[in-house]
Amino acid sequence: MSRKFHITTFGCQMNEHDSEIMAGMLQEMGYTPADERREANILIMNTCSVRENADKRFFGTLGQLKHRREQEDDLIVCVCGCMMQQQHIIDTLKAKYPWVDLVFGTHNIHRLPELLRNVISERAKIIEVPDQAEEMVEGLPASRLYQCKALVNIMYGCNNFCTYCIVPYTRGRERSRRPEDILQEIRGLAEDGVREVMLLGQNVNSYRGEDQAGNKVSFAHLIRQIAEIEGVERIRFMTSHPKDLSDELIEVFRTCDKLCKNIHLPVQSGSTEIMQRMNRHYTRESYLEIVRKLREAVPEITISTDIIVGFPGETEEQFQDTLRMVEEVRYDSAFTFLYSIRKGTPAASYEEQIPEDVKHERFNRLVSMVDRISAEKNAKYEGRIERVLVEGPSKRDSNTLAGRTDGFKLVNFAGDPSLTGKFVDVEITRGKTFSLEGKLIERQEQR
C-alpha cells in the first residue's frame, strides 16, 4: 500500500530536529512526505509540554482527527514527544482518545520504524514510553528543513530543575554526545552543502563530552573543533543557561569568526527574589555582569531572551524589576510567556498564584516595551550592508527571499530563488519590529 506521512511539530528546536529524524527514518522505510495532513495516511504529532498553550493546541488538533480515524481503515495516528513522558497525559489518551494507534516518548524515537511496522502488521494499539533514557543512538537519518543549514544535537536532557519547568522530567538528565560523533556528523553535513549549524541542547553551556582518550571536552573547545571543519561558515547554538556561561566561551565569541555574534540568554525574570524561587542559580547582578562581559568582548553581539510573566508570588515591584532589566539590557528580541502551571513541577503547588487578569495586564506592558526596543534597534540597521545566508522564499511572500544575518536578524528582499543556500550582501532599507527589509547588492560574488 502506498503510504504518505505528515508530522505536526509543537515546541522548540529540539522537537523540530526530532521531527527531522523521524521524517528521515520514514523516508528510508519507503514512505513519502505529504504537504498537507489530509493527504497523508500516517499522521504523527510531536508534542511539547513546556507551555499550556501547546497542550491545548495538541488536544485540539488530535480531537479533529477522530472522525477521520473512524472512517479510514488505513489511517494511522501516532503521538510522541515530551507530553507523552507524563503519566497523566497517557491516562488521558487511554480514556478519551482510545483510537490513537501509537504512543511513544522522547527516549525511544529511534524505535519508530519497528513500532510502526508492528502497528501495521498487527493492527494493534502500542504504547511504549520508557521512563529512563536509553543509550544514545548515533547515525540516524534526518530529512532537513533547509539544505544550507542544519540542527545538530550535542546533548540531551537537563539537570537544572527550574521550579516551573517540566523538561528534566520529560527529557531526562543531561547526557553529552561524544565529540568525535558530533564532529563526524557535522563533516558529513558540510559535505552535503550545509553552511550553518545550530548546536542544540537544553543547556549547551553544560556540555561535557568525553573523547576517545577519556578527556573531558568543554563546550567552548567543541566549538573551536567545529570551526576547523571546512565548509561550515557559521556556528550557532541554542539554548544557554546564564549560570554556566563561562569566560572561556565569551573568549570564543571574541576570537572565533565562525561563531555567530548572537546569543539566546534566558533571564526569565528581572527580580533576584523571583530568580531564586525559580531555582535559576544566578542573580540580577550576576546576569548583568555576563551581559557586560559579552558586550565588552563583542560590542556588536545581539542578545535575545525568555521572560515569564506572573510567576507565583510575583509582586508589582518585582515585575517592575523585569521591565527595568529589559530597558537596561535592551534585548534584540524576547520570547515572552504567561506563567502556566505544569503538573509535577514544584511551582505548581506554590501559593500566591497570580490572577489571570493581572498576568495579562503585565504581559501586555512587557510586550509593548520589548517591541519598542526591538524596533529601535532594528531601525539602526538602515543603510548598513549585511551578509545574509539565503534560506529561500519568505513564508509570508513567496515572491520575496528571506535569510539571516550573523546576528540572526531576519532579512526580506527581492531576489532570484537560485540564490537559496548562498551568502549575499544586502543593503538594509527598513528596520521593522520583527525583521529587516533590504535591497540585494548587484554585481557581487555570491558564494
C-alpha positions as CSV (number, residue, x, y, z in Angstrom):
1,M,0.0,0.0,0.0
2,S,1.3,3.5,-0.9
3,R,1.8,5.5,2.3
4,K,2.4,9.1,2.9
5,F,3.2,10.7,6.2
6,H,2.7,14.1,7.8
7,I,4.4,15.3,11.0
8,T,3.0,18.2,13.1
9,T,5.6,19.6,15.4
10,F,4.9,21.6,18.6
11,G,7.6,23.3,20.6
12,C,11.3,24.1,20.3
13,Q,14.2,23.4,18.0
14,M,14.8,20.1,19.8
15,N,11.4,18.9,18.8
16,E,11.9,20.2,15.2
17,H,15.1,18.1,15.0
18,D,13.4,15.1,16.4
19,S,10.8,15.5,13.6
20,E,13.5,15.8,11.0
21,I,14.9,12.5,12.3
22,M,11.5,10.8,12.2
23,A,11.0,12.1,8.7
24,G,14.4,10.7,7.7
25,M,13.5,7.2,9.1
26,L,10.1,7.1,7.4
27,Q,11.6,8.0,4.1
28,E,14.2,5.2,4.5
29,M,11.2,2.9,5.0
30,G,9.9,4.0,1.6
31,Y,7.2,6.4,2.8
32,T,6.9,9.9,1.2
33,P,6.1,13.2,2.9
34,A,2.8,14.9,2.4
35,D,2.5,18.7,2.3
36,E,-1.0,18.6,3.9
37,R,-2.3,16.5,6.8
38,R,-5.3,15.5,4.7
39,E,-3.1,13.9,2.0
40,A,-1.3,11.5,4.5
41,N,-2.4,8.2,6.0
42,I,0.4,8.2,8.6
43,L,-0.1,11.2,11.0
44,I,2.5,12.0,13.7
45,M,2.1,14.7,16.3
46,N,5.4,15.5,18.1
47,T,4.3,17.2,21.3
48,C,5.7,19.9,23.7
49,S,4.9,20.1,27.4
50,V,6.7,23.4,28.2
51,R,3.6,25.7,27.8
52,E,-0.1,25.2,28.4
53,N,-0.9,26.6,25.0
54,A,1.0,23.8,23.3
55,D,-1.1,21.2,25.3
56,K,-4.3,22.8,24.2
57,R,-3.2,23.0,20.5
58,F,-2.2,19.3,20.6
59,F,-5.5,18.1,22.1
60,G,-7.5,20.4,19.8
61,T,-5.7,19.0,16.7
62,L,-6.0,15.4,17.9
63,G,-9.7,15.8,18.5
64,Q,-10.2,16.9,14.9
65,L,-8.9,13.6,13.7
66,K,-11.4,11.3,15.5
67,H,-14.0,11.2,12.7
68,R,-11.4,10.7,10.0
69,R,-9.7,7.8,12.0
70,E,-13.1,6.1,12.3
71,Q,-13.9,6.5,8.6
72,E,-10.5,5.5,7.2
73,D,-9.2,2.0,8.0
74,D,-5.7,2.6,6.6
75,L,-5.2,5.8,8.7
76,I,-2.6,5.5,11.4
77,V,-2.4,8.2,14.2
78,C,0.8,8.4,16.2
79,V,1.7,10.8,19.1
80,C,5.1,11.3,20.6
81,G,7.3,13.9,22.3
82,C,7.6,15.5,25.7
83,M,3.9,15.3,26.7
84,M,4.0,11.5,26.4
85,Q,6.5,11.3,29.2
86,Q,3.8,12.4,31.7
87,Q,1.6,9.6,33.1
88,H,-1.5,11.9,33.4
89,I,-1.3,12.5,29.6
90,I,-1.1,8.8,28.9
91,D,-4.1,8.3,31.1
92,T,-6.0,11.0,29.3
93,L,-5.2,9.4,25.9
94,K,-6.3,6.0,27.1
95,A,-9.6,7.4,28.4
96,K,-10.6,9.9,25.8
97,Y,-8.6,9.1,22.7
98,P,-8.5,5.2,22.5
99,W,-8.4,5.4,18.7
100,V,-4.8,6.6,18.7
101,D,-2.7,3.8,17.3
102,L,0.9,4.5,18.5
103,V,2.2,6.4,21.5
104,F,6.0,6.8,22.2
105,G,8.2,9.2,24.1
106,T,11.3,11.3,23.8
107,H,13.7,8.5,24.8
108,N,12.8,5.9,22.0
109,I,12.3,7.9,18.8
110,H,14.8,5.7,17.1
111,R,12.4,2.8,17.5
112,L,9.7,4.4,15.3
113,P,10.3,2.1,12.3
114,E,9.9,-1.1,14.4
115,L,6.9,0.3,16.3
116,L,5.2,1.4,13.2
117,R,5.7,-1.9,11.4
118,N,4.2,-3.7,14.4
119,V,1.1,-1.4,14.4
120,I,0.6,-2.0,10.7
121,S,1.1,-5.8,10.7
122,E,-0.8,-6.5,13.9
123,R,-3.4,-3.6,13.7
124,A,-2.9,-3.3,17.5
125,K,-2.5,-0.2,19.7
126,I,1.0,0.2,21.0
127,I,2.1,2.4,23.9
128,E,5.8,2.4,24.6
129,V,7.2,5.2,26.7
130,P,10.4,4.4,28.6
131,D,10.8,6.1,32.0
132,Q,14.6,6.4,31.5
133,A,16.7,7.5,28.5
134,E,18.1,4.6,26.5
135,E,21.6,4.6,25.1
136,M,22.2,7.5,22.7
137,V,21.8,6.2,19.1
138,E,24.1,7.6,16.5
139,G,23.8,7.7,12.7
140,L,20.0,8.2,12.5
141,P,18.9,9.8,9.2
142,A,17.3,13.2,9.0
143,S,15.2,15.0,6.4
144,R,16.3,18.6,6.9
145,L,14.0,21.6,6.5
146,Y,16.8,23.6,4.9
147,Q,19.6,22.4,2.6
148,C,22.0,25.1,3.7
149,K,21.7,24.8,7.4
150,A,21.2,22.0,9.9
151,L,20.3,21.3,13.5
152,V,22.7,19.2,15.5
153,N,22.1,17.8,19.0
154,I,25.2,17.8,21.1
155,M,23.5,16.8,24.3
156,Y,20.2,15.7,25.7
157,G,18.3,16.3,29.0
158,C,18.6,18.8,31.7
159,N,19.9,18.9,35.3
160,N,18.7,22.3,36.3
161,F,15.2,21.6,37.7
162,C,13.9,25.1,37.4
163,T,10.8,25.0,39.6
164,Y,8.4,25.9,36.7
165,C,9.8,23.6,34.1
166,I,8.8,20.0,33.2
167,V,11.7,19.4,30.8
168,P,14.0,17.4,33.3
169,Y,11.1,15.0,33.9
170,T,10.3,14.5,30.2
171,R,13.8,14.7,28.6
172,G,15.7,13.1,31.4
173,R,19.1,14.0,32.9
174,E,22.0,15.6,31.0
175,R,23.8,13.3,28.5
176,S,26.6,14.7,26.3
177,R,27.4,13.1,23.0
178,R,31.0,12.1,22.3
179,P,32.8,15.0,20.4
180,E,34.0,12.6,17.7
181,D,30.4,11.6,16.9
182,I,29.4,15.3,16.7
183,L,32.3,16.2,14.5
184,Q,31.7,13.3,12.2
185,E,28.1,14.3,11.8
186,I,29.0,17.9,11.0
187,R,31.7,16.9,8.5
188,G,29.0,14.9,6.7
189,L,26.6,17.8,6.7
190,A,29.3,20.1,5.3
191,E,30.0,17.7,2.5
192,D,26.2,17.8,1.8
193,G,26.3,21.6,1.4
194,V,25.4,22.7,4.9
195,R,27.0,26.2,5.6
196,E,25.5,26.8,9.0
197,V,25.0,24.5,12.0
198,M,22.8,25.1,15.1
199,L,24.1,23.2,18.1
200,L,21.2,22.1,20.3
201,G,20.7,21.2,23.9
202,Q,18.5,22.1,26.8
203,N,21.6,23.8,28.2
204,V,24.5,23.7,25.7
205,N,26.8,25.5,28.1
206,S,27.0,22.5,30.4
207,Y,28.2,20.2,27.6
208,R,30.9,17.9,28.9
209,G,31.7,15.3,26.2
210,E,34.3,12.6,26.7
211,D,36.6,11.9,23.8
212,Q,38.1,8.5,23.0
213,A,41.1,9.2,25.2
214,G,38.9,9.8,28.2
215,N,39.4,13.6,28.2
216,K,36.5,15.9,29.0
217,V,35.8,18.4,26.3
218,S,34.1,21.7,27.2
219,F,31.5,23.4,25.1
220,A,33.9,26.2,24.1
221,H,36.6,23.7,23.0
222,L,33.9,21.8,21.0
223,I,33.1,25.0,19.1
224,R,36.8,25.5,18.3
225,Q,36.9,22.0,16.8
226,I,33.8,22.5,14.7
227,A,35.2,25.8,13.4
228,E,38.1,23.8,11.8
229,I,35.7,21.9,9.6
230,E,35.9,23.0,6.0
231,G,32.6,24.2,4.5
232,V,31.0,25.2,7.8
233,E,30.9,29.0,7.8
234,R,28.5,29.7,10.7
235,I,28.1,28.2,14.1
236,R,25.1,28.9,16.3
237,F,23.8,27.3,19.5
238,M,20.5,27.1,21.4
239,T,19.9,27.4,24.3
240,S,22.3,28.6,27.0
241,H,21.9,28.9,30.8
242,P,23.5,32.1,32.4
243,K,24.8,30.1,35.3
244,D,27.1,28.0,33.0
245,L,28.2,30.7,30.6
246,S,32.0,30.7,31.1
247,D,34.7,33.2,30.4
248,E,36.2,30.6,28.1
249,L,33.0,30.7,25.9
250,I,33.0,34.5,25.9
251,E,36.6,34.4,24.7
252,V,35.5,32.1,21.8
253,F,32.9,34.7,20.9
254,R,35.7,37.2,20.6
255,T,38.2,35.1,18.7
256,C,36.2,32.7,16.5
257,D,34.9,34.3,13.3
258,K,32.6,31.4,12.5
259,L,30.7,31.6,15.8
260,C,27.8,33.9,15.1
261,K,27.7,37.1,17.2
262,N,24.3,36.2,18.7
263,I,23.2,34.6,21.9
264,H,19.9,33.5,23.4
265,L,20.3,34.1,27.1
266,P,17.1,33.4,29.1
267,V,16.6,35.6,32.1
268,Q,13.0,34.6,32.9
269,S,12.7,37.5,35.5
270,G,14.5,40.7,36.4
271,S,14.0,40.1,40.2
272,T,16.6,38.2,42.2
273,E,13.9,37.0,44.6
274,I,11.9,35.5,41.7
275,M,15.0,34.0,40.1
276,Q,15.7,32.3,43.4
277,R,12.1,30.9,43.6
278,M,12.6,29.7,40.1
279,N,15.8,27.9,41.1
280,R,17.8,29.8,38.4
281,H,21.1,29.9,40.3
282,Y,22.0,33.5,39.4
283,T,21.1,37.0,40.5
284,R,20.1,40.1,38.7
285,E,23.6,41.5,39.3
286,S,25.5,38.4,38.0
287,Y,23.3,38.2,34.9
288,L,24.0,41.8,34.1
289,E,27.7,41.1,34.6
290,I,27.5,38.4,32.0
291,V,25.9,40.8,29.5
292,R,28.6,43.4,30.3
293,K,31.4,40.8,29.6
294,L,29.7,39.7,26.3
295,R,29.3,43.2,25.0
296,E,32.8,44.2,26.1
297,A,34.2,41.2,24.1
298,V,31.9,41.6,21.2
299,P,30.2,45.0,21.0
300,E,28.0,44.1,18.0
301,I,26.6,40.9,19.7
302,T,22.8,40.6,19.5
303,I,21.0,39.2,22.6
304,S,17.6,37.5,22.8
305,T,15.9,36.1,25.9
306,D,13.0,34.3,27.5
307,I,10.8,36.0,30.1
308,I,8.0,34.5,32.3
309,V,5.3,36.9,33.5
310,G,3.2,36.2,36.6
311,F,5.3,33.6,38.4
312,P,3.6,32.6,41.7
313,G,4.2,35.4,44.3
314,E,5.4,38.0,41.7
315,T,4.7,41.4,43.1
316,E,4.2,44.6,41.0
317,E,7.6,45.8,42.2
318,Q,9.3,42.5,41.2
319,F,7.6,42.8,37.8
320,Q,9.0,46.4,37.6
321,D,12.4,44.8,38.1
322,T,11.8,42.8,34.9
323,L,10.8,45.9,33.0
324,R,14.0,47.7,34.3
325,M,16.1,44.7,33.2
326,V,14.6,44.8,29.7
327,E,15.3,48.5,29.4
328,E,18.8,48.1,30.7
329,V,19.9,45.2,28.6
330,R,17.9,46.3,25.5
331,Y,17.3,42.8,24.1
332,D,17.1,42.5,20.3
333,S,14.1,40.2,20.8
334,A,12.4,38.3,23.6
335,F,10.1,35.3,23.9
336,T,7.5,36.3,26.5
337,F,5.2,33.8,28.3
338,L,2.4,33.9,30.8
339,Y,3.3,31.5,33.6
340,S,1.2,28.3,33.3
341,I,1.1,25.6,35.9
342,R,2.9,22.4,34.8
343,K,1.7,19.4,36.7
344,G,4.6,17.7,38.5
345,T,6.7,20.8,39.0
346,P,7.4,22.4,42.4
347,A,5.9,25.8,41.3
348,A,2.5,24.1,40.6
349,S,1.9,23.8,44.4
350,Y,3.2,27.3,45.2
351,E,0.7,29.6,46.9
352,E,0.0,33.1,45.7
353,Q,-0.8,32.1,42.1
354,I,-1.2,35.3,40.2
355,P,-4.8,36.1,38.8
356,E,-5.1,35.7,35.1
357,D,-6.2,39.4,34.5
358,V,-3.1,40.6,36.4
359,K,-0.8,38.3,34.4
360,H,-2.3,39.5,31.1
361,E,-2.0,43.2,32.1
362,R,1.6,42.8,33.0
363,F,2.3,40.7,29.9
364,N,0.9,43.5,27.6
365,R,3.1,46.1,29.3
366,L,6.2,43.9,28.8
367,V,5.4,43.1,25.2
368,S,4.9,46.7,24.4
369,M,8.4,47.6,25.8
370,V,10.1,44.6,24.1
371,D,8.6,45.5,20.7
372,R,9.5,49.2,21.1
373,I,13.2,48.4,21.8
374,S,13.3,45.8,19.0
375,A,12.0,48.4,16.5
376,E,14.5,51.0,17.8
377,K,17.4,48.6,17.5
378,N,16.4,47.4,14.0
379,A,16.0,50.9,12.8
380,K,19.7,51.4,13.4
381,Y,20.4,48.8,10.7
382,E,19.0,51.1,7.9
383,G,21.8,52.0,5.4
384,R,24.0,49.2,6.6
385,I,25.2,46.3,4.4
386,E,24.6,42.9,5.9
387,R,25.9,39.5,4.8
388,V,22.9,37.2,4.6
389,L,22.6,33.4,4.2
390,V,19.6,33.0,2.0
391,E,17.1,30.4,3.3
392,G,14.6,30.5,0.5
393,P,11.3,32.2,-0.3
394,S,9.7,34.2,2.6
395,K,6.9,32.4,4.4
396,R,4.7,35.5,4.0
397,D,5.5,36.4,0.4
398,S,6.7,33.7,-2.0
399,N,8.0,36.4,-4.3
400,T,10.5,37.6,-1.7
401,L,13.6,35.9,-0.4
402,A,14.4,35.6,3.3
403,G,17.6,35.0,5.1
404,R,19.5,35.6,8.4
405,T,22.4,37.9,9.3
406,D,25.2,36.8,11.5
407,G,23.3,38.4,14.4
408,F,20.2,36.3,13.5
409,K,18.2,39.2,12.1
410,L,15.6,38.1,9.6
411,V,16.0,40.0,6.3
412,N,13.4,40.0,3.4
413,F,14.5,41.2,0.0
414,A,13.7,40.7,-3.7
415,G,15.9,38.2,-5.5
416,D,16.1,35.1,-7.6
417,P,15.3,31.7,-5.8
418,S,18.5,30.4,-7.3
419,L,20.3,32.3,-4.5
420,T,18.9,29.9,-1.9
421,G,21.8,28.5,0.2
422,K,24.2,31.2,-0.8
423,F,25.6,34.2,1.1
424,V,24.7,37.6,-0.4
425,D,25.2,41.2,0.6
426,V,22.0,43.1,1.3
427,E,21.6,46.8,1.9
428,I,19.1,47.3,4.7
429,T,16.4,49.8,3.6
430,R,14.0,49.5,6.5
431,G,14.1,48.2,10.1
432,K,10.8,46.8,11.3
433,T,9.9,45.4,14.7
434,F,10.5,41.8,13.9
435,S,12.5,41.9,10.7
436,L,14.6,43.9,8.3
437,E,13.8,44.8,4.7
438,G,16.6,45.2,2.2
439,K,17.9,45.5,-1.3
440,L,20.2,42.9,-2.9
441,I,23.5,44.5,-3.9
442,E,24.1,43.6,-7.6
443,R,27.4,42.6,-9.2
444,Q,28.6,40.8,-6.2
445,E,30.2,37.4,-6.0
446,Q,27.7,35.1,-4.4
447,R,29.1,32.1,-2.6
